[in-house]
Amino acid sequence: MNGAIRNRNVDYRDGPDKIDWSRWDPNMHATLLFILREKEVLLIHKKTGLGAGKINAPGGKIEKGETAEQAAIREVREEVRVEVDAPTEMGVLRFQFVDDEFLALHCTVFCASKFQGDPSETTEAEPFWCNFDEIPYDKMWADDALWIPGLLSGKKFDGEFVFDGELMLWSSLRWR
């Protein structure tokens, strides 16, 4: 990492661990929605967008006029052709990327166990069911291994993460 970490209104000259998250200003809002079935979770091989080539849960950008919950339900429908009922908000993740784009991403994470339909592949994602104890963290974003195990056990959380490309430079995670 060269120089300061910049996020619209804030200049972080002392490095990723000195970010004043109370002044942090996201330039993108997104969601993730983990669909649970007994001891399995629905994951996707992401084909497009941020994280293409990685494994994640369905999710994506919140569109103008949508709530985070509405966006999560829509993204699941678009990415894996499943209808979700009554998702529960589990956490909020804040990501600051320090590469060329300086993406500042605010992500609301949901879980749901009520759904209709069989997940099917789309141009955006290839879905698959995965046992809780077989999650391929080595093919996911580095932060996922820190908070997904807690999410799967029903814990709520808040976290902040700083990345340079795919390299996690710093993290902070709190359980609620």
Backbone as JSON, one array per atom type, in Angstrom:
{
  "sequence": "MNGAIRNRNVDYRDGPDKIDWSRWDPNMHATLLFILREKEVLLIHKKTGLGAGKINAPGGKIEKGETAEQAAIREVREEVRVEVDAPTEMGVLRFQFVDDEFLALHCTVFCASKFQGDPSETTEAEPFWCNFDEIPYDKMWADDALWIPGLLSGKKFDGEFVFDGELMLWSSLRWR",
  "N": [[0.86, -1.17, 0.0], [0.65, 2.12, -0.92], [1.16, 5.41, 0.23], [-1.58, 7.42, 1.45], [-4.72, 6.17, 2.68], [-7.65, 6.75, 1.09], [-10.95, 7.97, 1.31], [-13.47, 9.38, -0.04], [-14.3, 11.84, 1.82], [-12.4, 11.56, 3.76], [-9.08, 11.22, 4.93], [-6.69, 8.86, 5.42], [-3.89, 8.78, 6.72], [-2.32, 7.34, 8.45], [-2.53, 4.61, 8.13], [-4.34, 1.42, 7.75], [-5.38, 0.55, 10.23], [-6.01, 2.84, 11.54], [-8.3, 4.04, 10.66], [-11.04, 6.16, 10.96], [-13.92, 5.01, 11.58], [-16.33, 6.15, 12.21], [-16.51, 8.39, 10.68], [-16.38, 7.41, 8.19], [-17.41, 6.98, 4.84], [-19.49, 5.32, 2.86], [-19.41, 4.38, -0.63], [-20.86, 2.57, -1.95], [-23.67, 0.46, -1.45], [-24.68, -2.72, -0.42], [-25.88, -6.16, -0.32], [-25.9, -9.42, 1.25], [-27.26, -12.68, 1.24], [-27.77, -15.45, 3.09], [-28.99, -18.56, 2.59], [-30.4, -21.05, 4.48], [-30.56, -24.56, 5.11], [-31.34, -27.05, 7.08], [-28.33, -28.38, 8.04], [-26.98, -27.14, 6.01], [-25.84, -24.63, 3.7], [-26.72, -22.33, 1.16], [-24.57, -21.56, -1.34], [-22.75, -19.68, -3.86], [-20.97, -19.92, -6.96], [-19.56, -17.17, -8.03], [-20.09, -15.38, -10.96], [-19.95, -12.85, -12.16], [-19.17, -9.31, -11.72], [-18.05, -7.68, -8.62], [-15.82, -9.74, -6.97], [-16.01, -11.83, -8.77], [-15.5, -15.17, -9.76], [-15.0, -16.05, -7.24], [-16.3, -17.83, -4.33], [-19.36, -17.26, -2.73], [-22.22, -15.94, -0.95], [-25.51, -15.46, -2.37], [-26.17, -12.14, -3.53], [-25.93, -8.52, -3.77], [-25.83, -5.18, -5.19], [-27.7, -2.52, -3.64], [-30.5, -1.06, -4.98], [-31.67, 2.22, -5.99], [-34.25, 3.44, -3.94], [-34.83, 1.0, -2.8], [-35.01, -1.08, 0.13], [-32.52, -2.63, 2.22], [-33.3, -5.26, 2.78], [-35.25, -5.73, 0.76], [-33.59, -5.57, -1.49], [-31.87, -7.75, -1.02], [-33.65, -9.93, -1.24], [-34.47, -9.59, -3.92], [-32.0, -9.89, -5.27], [-31.37, -12.59, -4.7], [-33.45, -13.84, -6.06], [-32.84, -13.05, -8.71], [-30.22, -14.11, -9.05], [-30.23, -16.87, -8.35], [-32.77, -17.87, -8.73], [-34.66, -18.31, -6.68], [-37.26, -17.84, -4.31], [-37.4, -15.97, -1.41], [-38.56, -15.91, 1.94], [-39.16, -13.76, 4.67], [-36.4, -12.86, 5.57], [-33.76, -12.59, 8.0], [-31.98, -9.97, 9.46], [-28.56, -10.2, 10.05], [-26.09, -9.0, 10.31], [-23.74, -6.26, 9.8], [-21.34, -5.3, 7.49], [-18.41, -3.49, 6.8], [-16.43, -2.43, 4.23], [-13.34, -1.25, 3.2], [-11.61, -0.61, 0.36], [-8.34, -0.23, -0.84], [-7.15, -0.05, -3.24], [-6.94, 1.01, -6.69], [-9.61, 1.92, -7.16], [-10.74, 2.67, -4.72], [-13.0, 1.63, -3.4], [-15.67, 1.82, -1.16], [-17.51, -0.08, 0.68], [-20.62, -0.84, 2.05], [-22.2, -3.44, 3.57], [-25.09, -5.26, 4.15], [-26.0, -8.11, 5.89], [-27.95, -11.01, 5.61], [-29.94, -13.83, 6.78], [-31.91, -16.66, 5.87], [-34.37, -19.18, 6.23], [-36.71, -19.91, 5.17], [-37.94, -20.56, 2.07], [-38.83, -20.78, -1.42], [-38.66, -22.9, -4.23], [-36.19, -24.39, -6.4], [-32.76, -23.91, -6.36], [-31.17, -22.54, -9.21], [-28.84, -22.32, -11.94], [-27.68, -19.23, -13.28], [-26.81, -16.47, -15.47], [-25.32, -14.99, -13.76], [-24.57, -16.51, -11.53], [-23.6, -19.72, -10.17], [-25.27, -21.88, -8.28], [-24.88, -23.86, -5.25], [-25.41, -26.34, -2.73], [-23.93, -26.5, 0.47], [-22.38, -28.24, 3.09], [-22.24, -27.11, 6.47], [-19.77, -27.67, 7.7], [-18.03, -27.93, 5.61], [-17.39, -25.68, 4.17], [-15.83, -23.88, 1.63], [-13.56, -21.98, 2.45], [-11.09, -21.19, 1.47], [-11.57, -20.42, -1.1], [-12.92, -18.13, -1.01], [-13.62, -14.66, -0.04], [-11.19, -13.31, 2.19], [-12.13, -12.35, 4.68], [-14.45, -13.77, 5.18], [-14.09, -16.22, 6.56], [-13.85, -15.35, 9.13], [-16.34, -14.38, 10.09], [-18.53, -15.9, 9.04], [-18.75, -18.54, 10.29], [-19.81, -17.82, 12.84], [-22.21, -16.54, 12.08], [-23.56, -18.77, 10.99], [-24.06, -20.14, 13.31], [-25.96, -18.62, 14.45], [-25.23, -16.14, 15.51], [-25.16, -12.57, 15.74], [-23.53, -9.73, 14.22], [-21.0, -7.15, 13.69], [-18.7, -5.69, 11.49], [-15.52, -4.43, 10.31], [-13.38, -4.03, 7.56], [-10.31, -3.85, 5.79], [-9.08, -3.89, 2.58], [-6.6, -4.54, 0.1], [-6.96, -4.88, -3.05], [-7.41, -8.26, -3.31], [-6.23, -8.88, -0.95], [-6.47, -8.99, 2.49], [-5.89, -6.44, 4.69], [-6.45, -5.55, 7.25], [-8.66, -6.08, 10.03], [-11.69, -5.92, 11.97], [-13.95, -7.25, 14.21], [-17.06, -7.61, 15.79], [-19.24, -9.25, 18.01], [-22.74, -9.29, 18.48]],
  "CA": [[0.0, 0.0, 0.0], [1.43, 3.35, -1.01], [0.49, 6.65, 0.58], [-2.74, 7.45, 2.34], [-5.96, 5.51, 2.31], [-8.6, 7.84, 0.91], [-12.36, 7.63, 1.17], [-14.18, 10.64, -0.31], [-14.08, 12.98, 2.71], [-11.5, 11.22, 4.85], [-7.72, 10.88, 4.52], [-6.16, 7.99, 6.47], [-2.45, 8.76, 6.47], [-1.62, 6.5, 9.41], [-2.7, 3.2, 7.82], [-5.69, 0.87, 7.83], [-5.87, 0.4, 11.6], [-6.32, 4.17, 12.08], [-9.5, 4.58, 10.02], [-12.12, 6.62, 11.83], [-15.11, 4.44, 10.94], [-17.49, 7.02, 12.45], [-16.51, 9.38, 9.59], [-16.27, 6.65, 6.95], [-18.53, 7.31, 3.96], [-19.53, 4.32, 1.79], [-19.86, 4.78, -1.96], [-21.72, 1.5, -2.46], [-24.43, -0.32, -0.46], [-24.98, -4.03, -0.98], [-26.42, -7.17, 0.59], [-25.67, -10.85, 1.09], [-28.34, -13.44, 1.87], [-27.42, -16.85, 3.28], [-30.17, -19.42, 2.71], [-30.03, -22.21, 5.29], [-31.41, -25.75, 5.03], [-30.75, -27.95, 8.07], [-26.91, -28.04, 8.27], [-26.41, -26.72, 4.73], [-26.01, -23.24, 3.3], [-26.66, -22.14, -0.28], [-23.49, -20.69, -1.79], [-22.67, -19.55, -5.31], [-19.76, -19.57, -7.7], [-19.92, -15.87, -8.6], [-19.6, -15.27, -12.34], [-19.82, -11.47, -12.62], [-19.1, -8.26, -10.71], [-17.05, -7.74, -7.56], [-15.66, -11.09, -6.46], [-16.2, -12.85, -9.8], [-14.56, -16.27, -9.6], [-15.0, -16.48, -5.83], [-17.52, -18.41, -3.77], [-20.0, -16.33, -1.8], [-23.67, -16.1, -0.9], [-26.15, -14.54, -3.31], [-26.29, -10.77, -3.05], [-25.52, -7.5, -4.72], [-26.07, -3.76, -4.9], [-29.03, -2.01, -3.31], [-30.91, -0.07, -5.98], [-32.34, 3.4, -5.46], [-35.63, 3.2, -3.52], [-34.96, -0.3, -2.15], [-34.4, -1.34, 1.43], [-31.53, -3.71, 2.15], [-34.04, -6.53, 2.72], [-35.82, -5.86, -0.58], [-32.49, -5.84, -2.41], [-31.4, -9.12, -0.79], [-34.65, -10.84, -1.82], [-34.39, -9.44, -5.38], [-30.74, -10.46, -5.75], [-31.5, -14.05, -4.66], [-34.34, -14.19, -7.17], [-32.11, -12.86, -9.97], [-29.0, -14.91, -9.15], [-30.42, -18.33, -8.2], [-34.16, -18.21, -9.04], [-35.34, -18.77, -5.46], [-38.03, -16.82, -3.59], [-37.09, -16.03, 0.02], [-39.53, -15.31, 2.86], [-38.78, -13.31, 6.01], [-34.99, -12.92, 5.96], [-33.37, -11.95, 9.26], [-30.7, -9.27, 9.39], [-27.59, -10.8, 10.95], [-24.92, -8.17, 10.54], [-23.31, -5.21, 8.88], [-19.92, -5.35, 7.18], [-17.92, -2.3, 6.12], [-15.19, -2.75, 3.52], [-12.61, -0.18, 2.52], [-10.6, -1.1, -0.56], [-7.35, 0.82, -0.99], [-6.57, -0.12, -4.58], [-7.22, 2.16, -7.56], [-10.99, 2.4, -7.14], [-11.1, 3.12, -3.38], [-14.37, 1.22, -3.11], [-16.08, 1.83, 0.24], [-18.71, -0.91, 0.55], [-21.42, -1.14, 3.23], [-22.94, -4.65, 3.21], [-26.0, -5.8, 5.15], [-26.02, -9.57, 5.73], [-29.19, -11.65, 6.04], [-30.13, -15.28, 6.72], [-33.3, -17.09, 5.72], [-34.58, -20.62, 6.11], [-37.96, -20.1, 4.45], [-37.76, -20.22, 0.66], [-39.51, -21.63, -2.38], [-37.96, -23.11, -5.49], [-34.9, -25.07, -6.43], [-31.74, -23.01, -6.92], [-30.72, -22.89, -10.56], [-27.77, -21.49, -12.47], [-28.01, -18.07, -14.12], [-25.6, -15.85, -16.03], [-24.59, -14.35, -12.67], [-24.13, -17.39, -10.45], [-23.84, -21.16, -10.16], [-25.53, -22.19, -6.88], [-24.68, -25.22, -4.75], [-25.58, -26.51, -1.29], [-22.67, -26.85, 1.11], [-22.47, -28.53, 4.52], [-21.6, -26.09, 7.29], [-18.39, -28.03, 8.03], [-17.26, -28.1, 4.37], [-17.38, -24.41, 3.45], [-14.5, -23.7, 1.01], [-13.08, -20.64, 2.77], [-9.92, -20.88, 0.65], [-12.04, -19.91, -2.39], [-13.8, -17.02, -0.66], [-12.93, -13.49, 0.49], [-10.48, -13.66, 3.43], [-12.9, -12.02, 5.88], [-15.57, -14.7, 5.36], [-13.76, -17.22, 7.57], [-13.94, -14.73, 10.45], [-17.71, -14.13, 10.56], [-19.54, -16.87, 8.6], [-19.04, -19.56, 11.3], [-20.72, -17.24, 13.84], [-23.51, -16.37, 11.42], [-24.2, -20.09, 10.88], [-24.49, -20.57, 14.65], [-27.01, -17.7, 14.88], [-24.71, -14.92, 16.12], [-25.2, -11.33, 14.97], [-22.18, -9.18, 14.2], [-20.61, -5.96, 12.95], [-17.28, -5.79, 11.18], [-14.86, -3.52, 9.39], [-12.27, -4.71, 6.9], [-9.57, -3.08, 4.8], [-8.49, -4.76, 1.56], [-5.86, -4.04, -1.06], [-7.34, -5.93, -4.0], [-7.95, -9.41, -2.59], [-5.45, -9.06, 0.27], [-7.02, -8.33, 3.66], [-4.85, -5.75, 5.43], [-6.86, -5.25, 8.62], [-10.05, -6.46, 10.32], [-12.25, -5.76, 13.31], [-15.24, -7.94, 14.23], [-17.73, -7.62, 17.09], [-20.48, -10.04, 18.08], [-23.8, -8.56, 19.2]],
  "C": [[0.9, 1.23, 0.0], [0.6, 4.54, -0.6], [-0.69, 6.46, 1.5], [-3.87, 6.59, 1.8], [-7.0, 6.62, 2.22], [-10.0, 7.29, 0.71], [-13.13, 8.94, 1.13], [-13.77, 11.78, 0.6], [-12.98, 12.75, 3.73], [-10.15, 10.78, 4.3], [-7.1, 10.1, 5.68], [-4.66, 7.82, 6.28], [-1.7, 7.78, 7.38], [-1.84, 5.01, 9.19], [-4.08, 2.69, 8.13], [-6.24, 0.73, 9.24], [-6.24, 1.73, 12.24], [-7.55, 4.8, 11.44], [-10.51, 4.98, 11.08], [-13.43, 6.18, 11.18], [-16.35, 5.27, 11.2], [-17.6, 8.1, 11.37], [-16.48, 8.71, 8.22], [-17.54, 6.82, 6.13], [-18.59, 6.31, 2.8], [-19.98, 4.91, 0.46], [-20.63, 3.67, -2.66], [-22.39, 0.79, -1.28], [-24.86, -1.62, -1.13], [-25.52, -4.96, 0.11], [-25.82, -8.53, 0.28], [-26.81, -11.55, 1.79], [-27.96, -14.92, 1.88], [-28.7, -17.65, 3.5], [-29.72, -20.71, 3.38], [-31.06, -23.31, 5.16], [-30.75, -26.81, 5.9], [-29.3, -27.54, 8.33], [-26.21, -27.69, 6.96], [-26.71, -25.25, 4.48], [-25.9, -23.18, 1.77], [-25.57, -21.12, -0.6], [-23.52, -20.62, -3.31], [-21.22, -19.42, -5.76], [-20.14, -18.29, -8.43], [-19.27, -15.71, -9.96], [-19.3, -13.84, -12.77], [-19.63, -10.52, -11.43], [-17.97, -8.45, -9.71], [-16.99, -9.15, -7.0], [-15.92, -12.18, -7.48], [-15.1, -13.9, -9.68], [-14.48, -16.79, -8.18], [-16.31, -17.17, -5.48], [-18.04, -17.43, -2.73], [-21.45, -16.75, -1.64], [-24.27, -15.21, -1.97], [-26.26, -13.15, -2.69], [-25.86, -9.79, -4.11], [-25.92, -6.11, -4.26], [-27.53, -3.48, -4.55], [-29.35, -0.92, -4.33], [-31.65, 1.08, -5.31], [-33.8, 3.06, -5.14], [-35.85, 1.87, -2.84], [-34.43, -0.25, -0.72], [-33.36, -2.44, 1.24], [-32.23, -5.06, 2.04], [-34.64, -6.75, 1.34], [-34.74, -6.2, -1.6], [-31.99, -7.27, -2.26], [-32.35, -10.13, -1.42], [-34.57, -10.79, -3.35], [-33.13, -10.1, -5.92], [-30.78, -11.99, -5.73], [-32.36, -14.53, -5.82], [-33.58, -14.13, -8.5], [-30.94, -13.83, -10.13], [-29.23, -16.4, -9.11], [-31.85, -18.8, -8.38], [-34.9, -18.85, -7.87], [-36.07, -17.58, -4.85], [-37.82, -17.02, -2.09], [-38.18, -15.32, 0.81], [-38.83, -14.92, 4.16], [-37.3, -13.48, 6.33], [-34.74, -12.14, 7.25], [-32.04, -11.25, 9.08], [-29.77, -9.83, 10.46], [-26.4, -9.89, 11.25], [-24.7, -7.11, 9.49], [-21.8, -5.31, 8.74], [-19.54, -4.08, 6.43], [-16.55, -2.64, 5.53], [-14.6, -1.5, 2.9], [-11.54, -0.84, 1.67], [-9.64, 0.05, -0.85], [-6.63, 0.75, -2.34], [-7.06, 1.07, -5.4], [-8.61, 2.74, -7.42], [-11.42, 3.0, -5.8], [-12.57, 2.83, -3.06], [-14.58, 1.21, -1.6], [-17.46, 1.19, 0.28], [-19.34, -1.18, 1.91], [-22.32, -2.31, 2.85], [-23.79, -5.12, 4.39], [-26.18, -7.29, 4.86], [-27.28, -10.14, 6.36], [-29.05, -13.16, 6.02], [-31.61, -15.55, 6.51], [-33.34, -18.6, 5.64], [-35.91, -20.94, 5.43], [-37.76, -19.63, 3.01], [-38.55, -21.2, -0.19], [-38.66, -21.72, -3.64], [-36.66, -23.85, -5.3], [-33.87, -24.13, -7.04], [-31.3, -23.48, -8.3], [-29.7, -21.87, -11.05], [-28.32, -20.38, -13.36], [-26.71, -17.54, -14.72], [-24.74, -15.23, -14.94], [-23.95, -15.33, -11.69], [-24.46, -18.85, -10.71], [-24.02, -21.57, -8.7], [-25.21, -23.65, -6.53], [-24.89, -25.22, -3.24], [-24.28, -27.01, -0.7], [-22.92, -27.13, 2.59], [-21.71, -27.46, 5.3], [-20.11, -26.39, 7.53], [-17.51, -28.24, 6.79], [-17.17, -26.81, 3.55], [-15.96, -24.15, 2.92], [-13.93, -22.29, 1.22], [-11.88, -20.23, 1.92], [-10.29, -20.33, -0.73], [-12.96, -18.7, -2.21], [-12.96, -15.81, -0.27], [-12.35, -13.86, 1.86], [-11.29, -13.39, 4.69], [-13.99, -13.04, 6.19], [-15.31, -15.73, 6.46], [-13.86, -16.67, 8.99], [-15.37, -14.65, 10.97], [-18.75, -15.16, 10.13], [-19.78, -17.97, 9.63], [-19.99, -19.05, 12.4], [-22.11, -17.06, 13.29], [-24.26, -17.7, 11.37], [-24.64, -20.64, 12.22], [-25.5, -19.59, 15.25], [-26.54, -16.41, 15.52], [-24.84, -13.74, 15.17], [-23.88, -10.6, 15.16], [-22.12, -7.84, 13.47], [-19.12, -6.08, 12.69], [-16.81, -4.74, 10.21], [-13.62, -4.23, 8.86], [-11.62, -3.77, 5.89], [-8.86, -4.07, 3.88], [-7.67, -3.94, 0.59], [-6.04, -5.11, -2.12], [-7.99, -7.06, -3.23], [-7.23, -9.68, -1.27], [-6.09, -8.28, 1.42], [-5.87, -7.76, 4.48], [-5.17, -5.62, 6.91], [-8.3, -5.68, 8.8], [-10.4, -6.16, 11.76], [-13.65, -6.36, 13.27], [-15.78, -7.95, 15.65], [-19.01, -8.44, 16.99], [-21.49, -9.26, 18.9], [-24.51, -9.5, 20.15]]
}
